[in-house]
Amino acid sequence: MYPLRPRMRLRRALTIVAIIWICSIISAAPNFVTFTITTQYYENGDQRVVCYGVWPDGETNQSDLEYM
């Protein structure tokens, strides 16, 4: 609409990108804290690496915190 108007400055663009990254890290923080990795070994010699949530209020599929 205004082609001669100056564009966004580099400092402002970097600030917006930094804010987006910070918000993303904060929203993913519960996963960093509650999820764990274990290795399951089977009788036939197979093994499987499993990542699952260990929530403070209960099992993975029965936790109210996980639901939220």
mmCIF file as gemmi writes it, N, C-alpha and C atoms, coordinates in Angstrom:
data_model
loop_
_atom_site.group_PDB
_atom_site.id
_atom_site.type_symbol
_atom_site.label_atom_id
_atom_site.label_alt_id
_atom_site.label_comp_id
_atom_site.label_asym_id
_atom_site.label_entity_id
_atom_site.label_seq_id
_atom_site.pdbx_PDB_ins_code
_atom_site.Cartn_x
_atom_site.Cartn_y
_atom_site.Cartn_z
_atom_site.occupancy
_atom_site.B_iso_or_equiv
_atom_site.pdbx_formal_charge
_atom_site.auth_seq_id
_atom_site.auth_asym_id
_atom_site.pdbx_PDB_model_num
ATOM 1 N N . MET Axp A 1 ? 0.817 -1.179 0 1 0 ? 1 A 1
ATOM 2 C CA . MET Axp A 1 ? 0 0 0 1 0 ? 1 A 1
ATOM 3 C C . MET Axp A 1 ? 0.867 1.251 0 1 0 ? 1 A 1
ATOM 4 N N . TYR Axp A 2 ? 1.976 1.211 0.718 1 0 ? 2 A 1
ATOM 5 C CA . TYR Axp A 2 ? 2.922 2.329 0.75 1 0 ? 2 A 1
ATOM 6 C C . TYR Axp A 2 ? 4.295 1.818 0.313 1 0 ? 2 A 1
ATOM 7 N N . PRO Axp A 3 ? 4.589 1.767 -0.968 1 0 ? 3 A 1
ATOM 8 C CA . PRO Axp A 3 ? 5.822 1.136 -1.447 1 0 ? 3 A 1
ATOM 9 C C . PRO Axp A 3 ? 7.097 1.865 -1.039 1 0 ? 3 A 1
ATOM 10 N N . LEU Axp A 4 ? 7.026 3.137 -0.735 1 0 ? 4 A 1
ATOM 11 C CA . LEU Axp A 4 ? 8.228 3.88 -0.376 1 0 ? 4 A 1
ATOM 12 C C . LEU Axp A 4 ? 8.476 3.93 1.124 1 0 ? 4 A 1
ATOM 13 N N . ARG Axp A 5 ? 7.563 3.39 1.886 1 0 ? 5 A 1
ATOM 14 C CA . ARG Axp A 5 ? 7.724 3.359 3.328 1 0 ? 5 A 1
ATOM 15 C C . ARG Axp A 5 ? 8.826 2.367 3.703 1 0 ? 5 A 1
ATOM 16 N N . PRO Axp A 6 ? 9.694 2.717 4.666 1 0 ? 6 A 1
ATOM 17 C CA . PRO Axp A 6 ? 10.793 1.808 5.013 1 0 ? 6 A 1
ATOM 18 C C . PRO Axp A 6 ? 10.283 0.466 5.546 1 0 ? 6 A 1
ATOM 19 N N . ARG Axp A 7 ? 11.045 -0.567 5.247 1 0 ? 7 A 1
ATOM 20 C CA . ARG Axp A 7 ? 10.704 -1.913 5.702 1 0 ? 7 A 1
ATOM 21 C C . ARG Axp A 7 ? 11.102 -2.097 7.17 1 0 ? 7 A 1
ATOM 22 N N . MET Axp A 8 ? 10.792 -3.28 7.702 1 0 ? 8 A 1
ATOM 23 C CA . MET Axp A 8 ? 11.164 -3.609 9.078 1 0 ? 8 A 1
ATOM 24 C C . MET Axp A 8 ? 12.687 -3.649 9.188 1 0 ? 8 A 1
ATOM 25 N N . ARG Axp A 9 ? 13.187 -3.124 10.273 1 0 ? 9 A 1
ATOM 26 C CA . ARG Axp A 9 ? 14.637 -3.105 10.498 1 0 ? 9 A 1
ATOM 27 C C . ARG Axp A 9 ? 15.117 -4.474 10.977 1 0 ? 9 A 1
ATOM 28 N N . LEU Axp A 10 ? 16.407 -4.72 10.785 1 0 ? 10 A 1
ATOM 29 C CA . LEU Axp A 10 ? 16.997 -5.999 11.142 1 0 ? 10 A 1
ATOM 30 C C . LEU Axp A 10 ? 16.877 -6.267 12.631 1 0 ? 10 A 1
ATOM 31 N N . ARG Axp A 11 ? 17.102 -5.271 13.453 1 0 ? 11 A 1
ATOM 32 C CA . ARG Axp A 11 ? 17.025 -5.457 14.899 1 0 ? 11 A 1
ATOM 33 C C . ARG Axp A 11 ? 15.622 -5.873 15.331 1 0 ? 11 A 1
ATOM 34 N N . ARG Axp A 12 ? 14.617 -5.271 14.745 1 0 ? 12 A 1
ATOM 35 C CA . ARG Axp A 12 ? 13.24 -5.637 15.096 1 0 ? 12 A 1
ATOM 36 C C . ARG Axp A 12 ? 12.912 -7.046 14.629 1 0 ? 12 A 1
ATOM 37 N N . ALA Axp A 13 ? 13.361 -7.416 13.45 1 0 ? 13 A 1
ATOM 38 C CA . ALA Axp A 13 ? 13.116 -8.768 12.938 1 0 ? 13 A 1
ATOM 39 C C . ALA Axp A 13 ? 13.784 -9.814 13.831 1 0 ? 13 A 1
ATOM 40 N N . LEU Axp A 14 ? 15.019 -9.548 14.268 1 0 ? 14 A 1
ATOM 41 C CA . LEU Axp A 14 ? 15.718 -10.483 15.151 1 0 ? 14 A 1
ATOM 42 C C . LEU Axp A 14 ? 15.035 -10.574 16.513 1 0 ? 14 A 1
ATOM 43 N N . THR Axp A 15 ? 14.493 -9.47 16.992 1 0 ? 15 A 1
ATOM 44 C CA . THR Axp A 15 ? 13.759 -9.484 18.255 1 0 ? 15 A 1
ATOM 45 C C . THR Axp A 15 ? 12.509 -10.352 18.146 1 0 ? 15 A 1
ATOM 46 N N . ILE Axp A 16 ? 11.793 -10.229 17.053 1 0 ? 16 A 1
ATOM 47 C CA . ILE Axp A 16 ? 10.588 -11.04 16.844 1 0 ? 16 A 1
ATOM 48 C C . ILE Axp A 16 ? 10.947 -12.52 16.764 1 0 ? 16 A 1
ATOM 49 N N . VAL Axp A 17 ? 12.017 -12.85 16.055 1 0 ? 17 A 1
ATOM 50 C CA . VAL Axp A 17 ? 12.453 -14.247 15.948 1 0 ? 17 A 1
ATOM 51 C C . VAL Axp A 17 ? 12.851 -14.783 17.319 1 0 ? 17 A 1
ATOM 52 N N . ALA Axp A 18 ? 13.558 -13.983 18.099 1 0 ? 18 A 1
ATOM 53 C CA . ALA Axp A 18 ? 13.969 -14.409 19.44 1 0 ? 18 A 1
ATOM 54 C C . ALA Axp A 18 ? 12.761 -14.651 20.337 1 0 ? 18 A 1
ATOM 55 N N . ILE Axp A 19 ? 11.762 -13.794 20.258 1 0 ? 19 A 1
ATOM 56 C CA . ILE Axp A 19 ? 10.545 -13.967 21.051 1 0 ? 19 A 1
ATOM 57 C C . ILE Axp A 19 ? 9.828 -15.26 20.661 1 0 ? 19 A 1
ATOM 58 N N . ILE Axp A 20 ? 9.768 -15.552 19.382 1 0 ? 20 A 1
ATOM 59 C CA . ILE Axp A 20 ? 9.133 -16.788 18.907 1 0 ? 20 A 1
ATOM 60 C C . ILE Axp A 20 ? 9.881 -18.008 19.452 1 0 ? 20 A 1
ATOM 61 N N . TRP Axp A 21 ? 11.21 -17.987 19.41 1 0 ? 21 A 1
ATOM 62 C CA . TRP Axp A 21 ? 11.999 -19.108 19.926 1 0 ? 21 A 1
ATOM 63 C C . TRP Axp A 21 ? 11.811 -19.28 21.425 1 0 ? 21 A 1
ATOM 64 N N . ILE Axp A 22 ? 11.806 -18.19 22.161 1 0 ? 22 A 1
ATOM 65 C CA . ILE Axp A 22 ? 11.627 -18.27 23.614 1 0 ? 22 A 1
ATOM 66 C C . ILE Axp A 22 ? 10.255 -18.838 23.954 1 0 ? 22 A 1
ATOM 67 N N . CYS Axp A 23 ? 9.219 -18.39 23.269 1 0 ? 23 A 1
ATOM 68 C CA . CYS Axp A 23 ? 7.87 -18.923 23.515 1 0 ? 23 A 1
ATOM 69 C C . CYS Axp A 23 ? 7.796 -20.405 23.166 1 0 ? 23 A 1
ATOM 70 N N . SER Axp A 24 ? 8.462 -20.826 22.119 1 0 ? 24 A 1
ATOM 71 C CA . SER Axp A 24 ? 8.467 -22.238 21.729 1 0 ? 24 A 1
ATOM 72 C C . SER Axp A 24 ? 9.16 -23.101 22.772 1 0 ? 24 A 1
ATOM 73 N N . ILE Axp A 25 ? 10.281 -22.617 23.29 1 0 ? 25 A 1
ATOM 74 C CA . ILE Axp A 25 ? 11.01 -23.376 24.313 1 0 ? 25 A 1
ATOM 75 C C . ILE Axp A 25 ? 10.193 -23.485 25.587 1 0 ? 25 A 1
ATOM 76 N N . ILE Axp A 26 ? 9.541 -22.398 25.978 1 0 ? 26 A 1
ATOM 77 C CA . ILE Axp A 26 ? 8.718 -22.422 27.188 1 0 ? 26 A 1
ATOM 78 C C . ILE Axp A 26 ? 7.545 -23.387 27.035 1 0 ? 26 A 1
ATOM 79 N N . SER Axp A 27 ? 6.913 -23.397 25.867 1 0 ? 27 A 1
ATOM 80 C CA . SER Axp A 27 ? 5.771 -24.296 25.683 1 0 ? 27 A 1
ATOM 81 C C . SER Axp A 27 ? 6.191 -25.759 25.597 1 0 ? 27 A 1
ATOM 82 N N . ALA Axp A 28 ? 7.445 -26.041 25.226 1 0 ? 28 A 1
ATOM 83 C CA . ALA Axp A 28 ? 7.929 -27.419 25.146 1 0 ? 28 A 1
ATOM 84 C C . ALA Axp A 28 ? 8.611 -27.881 26.428 1 0 ? 28 A 1
ATOM 85 N N . ALA Axp A 29 ? 8.794 -26.999 27.398 1 0 ? 29 A 1
ATOM 86 C CA . ALA Axp A 29 ? 9.51 -27.33 28.629 1 0 ? 29 A 1
ATOM 87 C C . ALA Axp A 29 ? 8.911 -28.511 29.401 1 0 ? 29 A 1
ATOM 88 N N . PRO Axp A 30 ? 7.594 -28.642 29.512 1 0 ? 30 A 1
ATOM 89 C CA . PRO Axp A 30 ? 7.063 -29.815 30.231 1 0 ? 30 A 1
ATOM 90 C C . PRO Axp A 30 ? 7.501 -31.143 29.612 1 0 ? 30 A 1
ATOM 91 N N . ASN Axp A 31 ? 7.664 -31.189 28.311 1 0 ? 31 A 1
ATOM 92 C CA . ASN Axp A 31 ? 8.125 -32.423 27.674 1 0 ? 31 A 1
ATOM 93 C C . ASN Axp A 31 ? 9.574 -32.729 28.051 1 0 ? 31 A 1
ATOM 94 N N . PHE Axp A 32 ? 10.414 -31.719 28.167 1 0 ? 32 A 1
ATOM 95 C CA . PHE Axp A 32 ? 11.802 -31.94 28.563 1 0 ? 32 A 1
ATOM 96 C C . PHE Axp A 32 ? 11.893 -32.477 29.986 1 0 ? 32 A 1
ATOM 97 N N . VAL Axp A 33 ? 10.984 -32.072 30.841 1 0 ? 33 A 1
ATOM 98 C CA . VAL Axp A 33 ? 11.041 -32.44 32.254 1 0 ? 33 A 1
ATOM 99 C C . VAL Axp A 33 ? 10.405 -33.809 32.502 1 0 ? 33 A 1
ATOM 100 N N . THR Axp A 34 ? 9.294 -34.107 31.86 1 0 ? 34 A 1
ATOM 101 C CA . THR Axp A 34 ? 8.523 -35.289 32.223 1 0 ? 34 A 1
ATOM 102 C C . THR Axp A 34 ? 8.787 -36.519 31.365 1 0 ? 34 A 1
ATOM 103 N N . PHE Axp A 35 ? 9.314 -36.385 30.176 1 0 ? 35 A 1
ATOM 104 C CA . PHE Axp A 35 ? 9.497 -37.55 29.319 1 0 ? 35 A 1
ATOM 105 C C . PHE Axp A 35 ? 10.834 -38.22 29.585 1 0 ? 35 A 1
ATOM 106 N N . THR Axp A 36 ? 10.843 -39.53 29.498 1 0 ? 36 A 1
ATOM 107 C CA . THR Axp A 36 ? 12.045 -40.319 29.741 1 0 ? 36 A 1
ATOM 108 C C . THR Axp A 36 ? 12.163 -41.406 28.674 1 0 ? 36 A 1
ATOM 109 N N . ILE Axp A 37 ? 13.346 -41.951 28.54 1 0 ? 37 A 1
ATOM 110 C CA . ILE Axp A 37 ? 13.613 -42.993 27.543 1 0 ? 37 A 1
ATOM 111 C C . ILE Axp A 37 ? 14.085 -44.236 28.27 1 0 ? 37 A 1
ATOM 112 N N . THR Axp A 38 ? 13.492 -45.368 27.937 1 0 ? 38 A 1
ATOM 113 C CA . THR Axp A 38 ? 13.942 -46.652 28.484 1 0 ? 38 A 1
ATOM 114 C C . THR Axp A 38 ? 14.077 -47.659 27.353 1 0 ? 38 A 1
ATOM 115 N N . THR Axp A 39 ? 14.829 -48.697 27.623 1 0 ? 39 A 1
ATOM 116 C CA . THR Axp A 39 ? 14.989 -49.777 26.655 1 0 ? 39 A 1
ATOM 117 C C . THR Axp A 39 ? 14.284 -51.004 27.203 1 0 ? 39 A 1
ATOM 118 N N . GLN Axp A 40 ? 13.396 -51.567 26.399 1 0 ? 40 A 1
ATOM 119 C CA . GLN Axp A 40 ? 12.684 -52.786 26.782 1 0 ? 40 A 1
ATOM 120 C C . GLN Axp A 40 ? 13.334 -53.97 26.064 1 0 ? 40 A 1
ATOM 121 N N . TYR Axp A 41 ? 13.636 -55.008 26.826 1 0 ? 41 A 1
ATOM 122 C CA . TYR Axp A 41 ? 14.232 -56.215 26.273 1 0 ? 41 A 1
ATOM 123 C C . TYR Axp A 41 ? 13.185 -57.328 26.263 1 0 ? 41 A 1
ATOM 124 N N . TYR Axp A 42 ? 13.134 -58.08 25.177 1 0 ? 42 A 1
ATOM 125 C CA . TYR Axp A 42 ? 12.165 -59.147 25.021 1 0 ? 42 A 1
ATOM 126 C C . TYR Axp A 42 ? 12.865 -60.502 25.068 1 0 ? 42 A 1
ATOM 127 N N . GLU Axp A 43 ? 12.083 -61.543 25.337 1 0 ? 43 A 1
ATOM 128 C CA . GLU Axp A 43 ? 12.628 -62.891 25.49 1 0 ? 43 A 1
ATOM 129 C C . GLU Axp A 43 ? 13.293 -63.405 24.22 1 0 ? 43 A 1
ATOM 130 N N . ASN Axp A 44 ? 12.81 -62.981 23.058 1 0 ? 44 A 1
ATOM 131 C CA . ASN Axp A 44 ? 13.375 -63.471 21.805 1 0 ? 44 A 1
ATOM 132 C C . ASN Axp A 44 ? 14.655 -62.71 21.408 1 0 ? 44 A 1
ATOM 133 N N . GLY Axp A 45 ? 15.153 -61.823 22.269 1 0 ? 45 A 1
ATOM 134 C CA . GLY Axp A 45 ? 16.397 -61.102 22.001 1 0 ? 45 A 1
ATOM 135 C C . GLY Axp A 45 ? 16.209 -59.716 21.416 1 0 ? 45 A 1
ATOM 136 N N . ASP Axp A 46 ? 14.99 -59.393 21.056 1 0 ? 46 A 1
ATOM 137 C CA . ASP Axp A 46 ? 14.736 -58.063 20.508 1 0 ? 46 A 1
ATOM 138 C C . ASP Axp A 46 ? 14.783 -57.016 21.61 1 0 ? 46 A 1
ATOM 139 N N . GLN Axp A 47 ? 15.032 -55.805 21.214 1 0 ? 47 A 1
ATOM 140 C CA . GLN Axp A 47 ? 14.97 -54.692 22.157 1 0 ? 47 A 1
ATOM 141 C C . GLN Axp A 47 ? 14.298 -53.518 21.479 1 0 ? 47 A 1
ATOM 142 N N . ARG Axp A 48 ? 13.651 -52.708 22.285 1 0 ? 48 A 1
ATOM 143 C CA . ARG Axp A 48 ? 12.919 -51.556 21.762 1 0 ? 48 A 1
ATOM 144 C C . ARG Axp A 48 ? 13.163 -50.374 22.694 1 0 ? 48 A 1
ATOM 145 N N . VAL Axp A 49 ? 13.496 -49.222 22.11 1 0 ? 49 A 1
ATOM 146 C CA . VAL Axp A 49 ? 13.68 -47.997 22.878 1 0 ? 49 A 1
ATOM 147 C C . VAL Axp A 49 ? 12.355 -47.247 22.878 1 0 ? 49 A 1
ATOM 148 N N . VAL Axp A 50 ? 11.871 -46.914 24.088 1 0 ? 50 A 1
ATOM 149 C CA . VAL Axp A 50 ? 10.557 -46.3 24.24 1 0 ? 50 A 1
ATOM 150 C C . VAL Axp A 50 ? 10.701 -44.971 24.966 1 0 ? 50 A 1
ATOM 151 N N . CYS Axp A 51 ? 10.035 -43.951 24.444 1 0 ? 51 A 1
ATOM 152 C CA . CYS Axp A 51 ? 9.976 -42.647 25.1 1 0 ? 51 A 1
ATOM 153 C C . CYS Axp A 51 ? 8.546 -42.449 25.599 1 0 ? 51 A 1
ATOM 154 N N . TYR Axp A 52 ? 8.4 -42.174 26.897 1 0 ? 52 A 1
ATOM 155 C CA . TYR Axp A 52 ? 7.068 -42.011 27.46 1 0 ? 52 A 1
ATOM 156 C C . TYR Axp A 52 ? 7.091 -40.979 28.575 1 0 ? 52 A 1
ATOM 157 N N . GLY Axp A 53 ? 5.926 -40.458 28.873 1 0 ? 53 A 1
ATOM 158 C CA . GLY Axp A 53 ? 5.808 -39.434 29.899 1 0 ? 53 A 1
ATOM 159 C C . GLY Axp A 53 ? 5.619 -40.013 31.282 1 0 ? 53 A 1
ATOM 160 N N . VAL Axp A 54 ? 6.366 -39.484 32.25 1 0 ? 54 A 1
ATOM 161 C CA . VAL Axp A 54 ? 6.212 -39.854 33.649 1 0 ? 54 A 1
ATOM 162 C C . VAL Axp A 54 ? 5.71 -38.602 34.36 1 0 ? 54 A 1
ATOM 163 N N . TRP Axp A 55 ? 4.398 -38.491 34.487 1 0 ? 55 A 1
ATOM 164 C CA . TRP Axp A 55 ? 3.783 -37.294 35.062 1 0 ? 55 A 1
ATOM 165 C C . TRP Axp A 55 ? 3.675 -37.444 36.573 1 0 ? 55 A 1
ATOM 166 N N . PRO Axp A 56 ? 3.758 -36.329 37.314 1 0 ? 56 A 1
ATOM 167 C CA . PRO Axp A 56 ? 3.725 -36.412 38.778 1 0 ? 56 A 1
ATOM 168 C C . PRO Axp A 56 ? 2.413 -36.932 39.351 1 0 ? 56 A 1
ATOM 169 N N . ASP Axp A 57 ? 1.308 -36.82 38.612 1 0 ? 57 A 1
ATOM 170 C CA . ASP Axp A 57 ? 0.013 -37.199 39.175 1 0 ? 57 A 1
ATOM 171 C C . ASP Axp A 57 ? -0.533 -38.521 38.655 1 0 ? 57 A 1
ATOM 172 N N . GLY Axp A 58 ? 0.254 -39.304 37.959 1 0 ? 58 A 1
ATOM 173 C CA . GLY Axp A 58 ? -0.258 -40.596 37.545 1 0 ? 58 A 1
ATOM 174 C C . GLY Axp A 58 ? 0.39 -41.126 36.287 1 0 ? 58 A 1
ATOM 175 N N . GLU Axp A 59 ? -0.168 -42.23 35.825 1 0 ? 59 A 1
ATOM 176 C CA . GLU Axp A 59 ? 0.348 -42.892 34.636 1 0 ? 59 A 1
ATOM 177 C C . GLU Axp A 59 ? 0.154 -42.025 33.398 1 0 ? 59 A 1
ATOM 178 N N . THR Axp A 60 ? 0.808 -42.419 32.324 1 0 ? 60 A 1
ATOM 179 C CA . THR Axp A 60 ? 0.818 -41.635 31.091 1 0 ? 60 A 1
ATOM 180 C C . THR Axp A 60 ? -0.582 -41.389 30.545 1 0 ? 60 A 1
ATOM 181 N N . ASN Axp A 61 ? -1.422 -42.4 30.495 1 0 ? 61 A 1
ATOM 182 C CA . ASN Axp A 61 ? -2.746 -42.235 29.891 1 0 ? 61 A 1
ATOM 183 C C . ASN Axp A 61 ? -3.83 -41.847 30.881 1 0 ? 61 A 1
ATOM 184 N N . GLN Axp A 62 ? -3.505 -41.698 32.156 1 0 ? 62 A 1
ATOM 185 C CA . GLN Axp A 62 ? -4.505 -41.385 33.164 1 0 ? 62 A 1
ATOM 186 C C . GLN Axp A 62 ? -4.202 -40.088 33.921 1 0 ? 62 A 1
ATOM 187 N N . SER Axp A 63 ? -3.285 -39.291 33.404 1 0 ? 63 A 1
ATOM 188 C CA . SER Axp A 63 ? -2.833 -38.081 34.081 1 0 ? 63 A 1
ATOM 189 C C . SER Axp A 63 ? -3.649 -36.865 33.644 1 0 ? 63 A 1
ATOM 190 N N . ASP Axp A 64 ? -4.086 -36.065 34.612 1 0 ? 64 A 1
ATOM 191 C CA . ASP Axp A 64 ? -4.759 -34.825 34.277 1 0 ? 64 A 1
ATOM 192 C C . ASP Axp A 64 ? -3.783 -33.789 33.74 1 0 ? 64 A 1
ATOM 193 N N . LEU Axp A 65 ? -2.547 -33.797 34.22 1 0 ? 65 A 1
ATOM 194 C CA . LEU Axp A 65 ? -1.538 -32.864 33.715 1 0 ? 65 A 1
ATOM 195 C C . LEU Axp A 65 ? -1.234 -33.113 32.256 1 0 ? 65 A 1
ATOM 196 N N . GLU Axp A 66 ? -1.184 -34.371 31.865 1 0 ? 66 A 1
ATOM 197 C CA . GLU Axp A 66 ? -0.934 -34.694 30.456 1 0 ? 66 A 1
ATOM 198 C C . GLU Axp A 66 ? -2.095 -34.213 29.598 1 0 ? 66 A 1
ATOM 199 N N . TYR Axp A 67 ? -3.297 -34.341 30.106 1 0 ? 67 A 1
ATOM 200 C CA . TYR Axp A 67 ? -4.479 -33.902 29.361 1 0 ? 67 A 1
ATOM 201 C C . TYR Axp A 67 ? -4.44 -32.393 29.115 1 0 ? 67 A 1
ATOM 202 N N . MET Axp A 68 ? -3.99 -31.647 30.128 1 0 ? 68 A 1
ATOM 203 C CA . MET Axp A 68 ? -3.926 -30.192 29.986 1 0 ? 68 A 1
ATOM 204 C C . MET Axp A 68 ? -2.848 -29.808 29.023 1 0 ? 68 A 1
